Amino acid sequence: MINSLRSKENSLFIVLSGIFLTNALLAELIGVKIFSLEKTLGLPPARIPMFGDWVLNFDLTAGVLLWPVVFITTDIINEYFGKKGVRRISFLTVGFIAYSFLIIVVVTAVTPADFWLDINAEDPEGNAFNMEYAFRKIFRQGGWIIVGSIIAFLIGQLLDAFVFQKIRKVTKGKRLWLRATGSTLISQFVDSFVVLWIAFYIGANWTVQQWFSVALVNYMYKFVIAVALTPTLYIAHNIIDKYLGKDLAKEMTDAASEDTSLL
């Protein structure tokens, strides 16, 4: 019976870790693209007047499409495995991100085959196209995103886990929505601005206005999504409770709430 319960606990952590790791790594790789939310929805740019000549448009990194999944998974791991579980998967993910960065450096440094350049010498409209330049430009810029994310990701995850458990303690285990949303909003404020500063202001020569505009919009997006996805968290919580069983679920959540230190 005990082995069966431990098996359920381990299986849950493996599944959650897989979801977390896959989406975090994909978010890093696709985050190099900046897209216009307005144009994607068929709307004109917002051009909201801000400071001086600076106007705010809803331009976001493509990575924000996947980060909500990471947020939800982080909160679920924190709920059942505590800060130790979040630290474990966070450091593991950073290791895989660093590994990906090393592979990108190696792959973008090798000499391309002539025939590969020849067959990709034109785009579908017949315009001259440098495939090697495009490949290096996208992935090397993505490398800066990975460097920024390694720093911001760890800060954000540790802060998220700490705030989550602090709110949990204050509310005596009630108000799941408050600890999940509150921890996400605080940690992602740090993450949104730090990662884009390193990735694009330092790594891609953006202006301060461009950095702040995209970082602010990214954070606004995460704010809205964190609130909107709250029902999903409750649904996931109920499914996991049924899978684990009432006794094991309570045992795990009680143990998870015991560690309230920052690190």
C-alpha positions as MATLAB code, in Angstrom:
seq = 'MINSLRSKENSLFIVLSGIFLTNALLAELIGVKIFSLEKTLGLPPARIPMFGDWVLNFDLTAGVLLWPVVFITTDIINEYFGKKGVRRISFLTVGFIAYSFLIIVVVTAVTPADFWLDINAEDPEGNAFNMEYAFRKIFRQGGWIIVGSIIAFLIGQLLDAFVFQKIRKVTKGKRLWLRATGSTLISQFVDSFVVLWIAFYIGANWTVQQWFSVALVNYMYKFVIAVALTPTLYIAHNIIDKYLGKDLAKEMTDAASEDTSLL';
ca = [
       0.000    0.000    0.000;
       2.801    2.405    0.940;
       4.687    1.599   -2.264;
       1.522    2.259   -4.251;
       1.089    5.685   -2.651;
       4.737    6.602   -3.227;
       4.354    5.456   -6.829;
       1.456    7.873   -7.296;
       3.473   10.665   -5.725;
       6.476    9.997   -7.969;
       4.321    9.647  -11.081;
       2.660   12.979  -10.364;
       6.005   14.736   -9.976;
       7.334   13.196  -13.208;
       4.272   14.318  -15.199;
       4.299   17.835  -13.735;
       8.055   18.096  -14.287;
       7.657   17.022  -17.918;
       4.979   19.650  -18.541;
       7.033   22.305  -16.767;
      10.316   21.506  -18.493;
       8.870   21.162  -21.998;
       6.973   24.459  -21.908;
       9.788   26.401  -20.232;
      12.349   25.218  -22.783;
      10.040   25.872  -25.742;
       9.263   29.343  -24.384;
      12.990   30.116  -24.358;
      13.478   28.954  -27.950;
      10.509   30.799  -29.460;
      10.882   33.888  -27.281;
      13.105   35.550  -29.867;
      10.027   36.453  -31.919;
       8.129   39.616  -31.036;
       4.561   39.646  -32.331;
       1.835   42.275  -32.520;
      -1.252   41.239  -30.579;
      -3.372   43.867  -32.334;
      -2.400   42.832  -35.854;
      -2.788   39.157  -34.977;
      -6.388   39.935  -33.986;
      -6.915   42.078  -37.098;
      -6.850   45.361  -35.162;
      -4.795   48.538  -35.685;
      -1.884   49.223  -33.297;
      -3.077   50.696  -29.993;
      -0.484   53.519  -29.930;
      -1.315   54.529  -26.364;
       0.517   57.801  -25.502;
       2.924   57.368  -22.591;
       6.013   59.493  -21.853;
       7.085   62.121  -24.369;
       7.106   60.611  -27.870;
       6.812   57.055  -26.583;
       3.624   55.196  -27.476;
       2.586   51.791  -26.145;
       1.602   49.015  -28.542;
       0.716   45.468  -27.551;
       3.915   43.822  -28.785;
       4.814   40.629  -26.916;
       7.481   37.938  -27.035;
       6.167   34.658  -28.439;
       7.304   32.953  -25.247;
       4.431   34.488  -23.279;
       2.064   32.109  -25.073;
       3.567   29.219  -23.104;
       4.532   30.819  -19.803;
       0.969   30.607  -18.401;
       1.318   26.814  -18.516;
       4.572   27.154  -16.565;
       2.841   29.397  -14.003;
       0.066   26.899  -13.396;
       2.483   23.975  -13.198;
       4.731   25.848  -10.755;
       1.795   26.508   -8.438;
       0.650   22.886   -8.581;
       4.167   21.623   -7.818;
       4.380   24.112   -4.964;
       0.987   22.989   -3.641;
       1.895   19.301   -3.433;
       5.699   19.229   -3.243;
       6.497   22.565   -1.618;
       9.481   24.797   -2.253;
      11.803   21.789   -2.391;
       9.885   20.466   -5.380;
       9.928   23.852   -7.115;
      13.664   24.241   -6.487;
      14.354   20.748   -7.798;
      12.537   21.216  -11.103;
      13.766   24.819  -11.467;
      17.438   23.865  -11.223;
      16.849   20.880  -13.497;
      15.214   23.155  -16.068;
      18.050   25.668  -15.850;
      20.464   22.822  -16.547;
      18.581   21.854  -19.704;
      18.322   25.497  -20.794;
      22.088   25.911  -20.337;
      22.665   22.698  -22.285;
      20.438   24.014  -25.098;
      22.444   27.221  -25.157;
      25.716   25.309  -25.519;
      24.296   23.258  -28.386;
      23.079   26.435  -30.098;
      26.561   27.965  -29.820;
      28.127   24.856  -31.376;
      25.538   24.445  -34.149;
      25.651   28.099  -35.197;
      29.464   27.946  -35.334;
      29.794   24.988  -37.729;
      30.301   25.730  -41.439;
      27.152   25.244  -43.556;
      27.149   22.935  -46.577;
      27.181   24.744  -49.936;
      24.181   22.847  -51.316;
      22.121   23.807  -48.215;
      22.865   27.464  -48.892;
      22.103   27.030  -52.604;
      18.708   25.377  -52.195;
      17.740   28.075  -49.675;
      19.187   30.991  -51.637;
      15.734   32.406  -52.437;
      12.540   32.859  -50.475;
       9.188   31.627  -51.966;
       8.802   34.989  -53.762;
      12.179   34.747  -55.475;
      14.025   37.274  -53.324;
      17.665   36.645  -52.371;
      17.843   34.939  -48.992;
      20.821   34.118  -46.755;
      19.777   31.012  -44.826;
      22.952   30.904  -42.720;
      22.532   34.528  -41.651;
      18.886   33.946  -40.735;
      19.720   30.791  -38.801;
      22.506   32.451  -36.820;
      20.517   35.634  -36.246;
      17.525   33.833  -34.786;
      19.341   31.287  -32.648;
      22.191   33.493  -31.445;
      19.674   36.127  -30.366;
      17.799   33.296  -28.714;
      21.020   32.589  -26.868;
      20.784   35.965  -25.171;
      17.211   35.152  -24.216;
      18.460   31.954  -22.617;
      21.195   33.808  -20.680;
      18.675   36.354  -19.428;
      16.160   33.692  -18.609;
      18.579   31.582  -16.588;
      19.079   34.537  -14.261;
      15.496   35.807  -14.214;
      13.960   32.333  -14.186;
      15.718   31.254  -10.996;
      14.973   34.539   -9.243;
      11.330   34.359  -10.322;
      10.850   30.713   -9.360;
      12.412   31.039   -5.909;
      10.421   34.200   -5.250;
       7.212   32.567   -6.500;
       7.675   29.548   -4.228;
       8.437   31.744   -1.214;
       5.457   34.098   -1.678;
       3.119   31.172   -2.433;
       3.904   29.467    0.878;
       3.837   32.728    2.850;
       0.335   33.521    1.592;
      -0.672   29.938    2.253;
       0.463   30.227    5.857;
      -1.315   33.560    6.413;
      -4.587   32.248    4.924;
      -4.259   28.930    6.819;
      -4.330   26.863    3.637;
      -7.430   28.563    2.234;
      -7.840   30.795   -0.834;
      -5.834   28.834   -3.385;
      -6.587   31.561   -5.936;
      -4.919   34.202   -3.778;
      -1.635   32.386   -3.199;
      -1.429   31.225   -6.814;
      -2.235   34.594   -8.381;
      -0.350   36.669   -5.798;
       2.864   34.678   -6.085;
       2.719   34.745   -9.890;
       2.128   38.485  -10.120;
       5.042   39.304   -7.816;
       7.553   36.857   -9.300;
       6.677   37.603  -12.916;
       7.113   41.327  -12.388;
      10.778   40.601  -11.683;
      11.069   37.973  -14.407;
       9.442   40.061  -17.170;
      11.737   43.039  -16.799;
      15.017   41.261  -16.005;
      14.902   38.721  -18.825;
      14.026   41.292  -21.498;
      16.707   43.673  -20.270;
      19.412   41.049  -20.716;
      17.933   39.392  -23.812;
      17.039   42.427  -25.870;
      18.478   45.631  -24.371;
      21.926   44.056  -23.941;
      21.670   41.220  -26.466;
      19.824   42.924  -29.327;
      20.605   46.647  -28.889;
      17.053   47.689  -28.121;
      16.368   51.174  -26.799;
      15.181   51.649  -23.223;
      11.759   52.598  -24.586;
      11.490   49.383  -26.614;
      12.603   47.267  -23.659;
      10.222   48.911  -21.209;
       7.306   48.827  -23.657;
       7.576   45.101  -24.402;
       8.349   44.228  -20.763;
       5.350   46.202  -19.522;
       2.996   44.652  -22.078;
       4.349   41.170  -21.312;
       3.684   41.717  -17.620;
       0.188   43.082  -18.283;
      -0.521   39.979  -20.363;
       0.759   37.687  -17.613;
      -1.342   39.594  -15.064;
      -4.530   39.061  -17.057;
      -3.756   35.420  -17.878;
      -2.853   34.611  -14.253;
      -6.290   35.801  -13.171;
      -8.107   34.191  -16.098;
      -6.492   30.789  -15.508;
      -7.490   30.593  -11.839;
     -10.407   28.204  -12.562;
      -7.945   25.908  -14.374;
      -5.898   25.673  -11.195;
      -8.932   24.528   -9.201;
      -9.819   21.954  -11.858;
      -6.254   20.578  -11.836;
      -6.278   20.541   -8.031;
      -9.476   18.477   -7.936;
      -8.218   16.009  -10.551;
      -4.957   15.485   -8.661;
      -6.762   15.083   -5.318;
      -8.917   12.355   -6.815;
      -5.881   10.645   -8.330;
      -3.889   10.734   -5.088;
      -6.757   10.062   -2.759;
      -7.891   12.303    0.099;
      -5.377   11.062    2.697;
      -2.268   11.191    0.497;
      -3.248   14.567   -0.959;
      -3.611   16.046    2.534;
      -0.352   14.490    3.678;
       1.513   15.980    0.722;
      -0.017   19.458    0.971;
       0.619   19.590    4.727;
       4.250   18.598    4.219;
       4.602   21.101    1.377;
       3.498   23.985    3.611;
       6.059   23.340    6.348;
       9.082   24.936    4.642;
       8.643   28.726    4.555;
      12.292   29.788    4.211;
      13.307   31.826    1.170;
      15.914   29.337   -0.102;
];
